[in-house]
């Protein structure tokens, strides 16, 4: 793996404005969201609105990813995604969620998740995860992907490719009547082939009118998560695989999660709806 220096916090730019005409999620301006008490199974009308939100989130992520190159700041990636969502009438779900100050999460190299876009300049050989969620029509669509910046070493490339494959395999394992822990069983068994760590403390989640409904989707084989998968359920799968340990540290900002051994990590995510025969991806551009 590249012998690059470890990431350090950069300077965070002022909060970007959202037009007043765009409806906000209920948690904006509050310390925490109202706990979700609704069903995990959604009706057809809600699912259709989630397709719209998911498509905008996927397109915003694509637009930001086009800029990934040595010399670009993570704050610039945030600007592009923020403006794309606002231009399409969507609110960036992360902006103001429990006080998060930006419109996407940018997690570079050893950052597992929830990196805050700032003045950090991307370097040749970095790997960069972008996590983008859009809120429109009263629902959320959430996705992320890990991208290569410049000339990336083979070990990191393989980690990224295999993390994407882990997500694909997990999606194919979704079937009504199975338990939710089939997802983590598939991911962990695949990751173990390569000696990768599987992050345990950050999971997939139910999503609908709520950003995080309370449903937990673990990415490891958990005997405790036995919720039955049912048609109409909507949730994310978002495996985080590492080149070393699954253990982590958190920066003083209370958001940025890094591998304890500071080895690299990759992540991919889609929002799904369970169908009668499997799962449909709602976050397609």
Secondary structure, 3 states (H helix, E strand, C coil): CCCCCCCCCCCCCCCCCCCCCCCCCCCCCCCCCCCCCCCCECCHHHHHHHHHHHHHHHHHHHHHHCCCCCCCEHHHHHHHHHHHHHHCCCEECCCCHHHCCCCCEEEECCEEECCECCCCECCCCCEEEEEEEEEECCEEEEEEEEEECCCCCHHHHHHHHHHHHHHHHHHHHCCCCCECHHHHHHHHHHHHCCCCEECCCCCEEECCCCCCCCCEECCCCCCCCCCECCCCEEEEECCEEECCCCCEEECCCCCCEEECCCCCEEECEEEEEECCCCEEECCCC
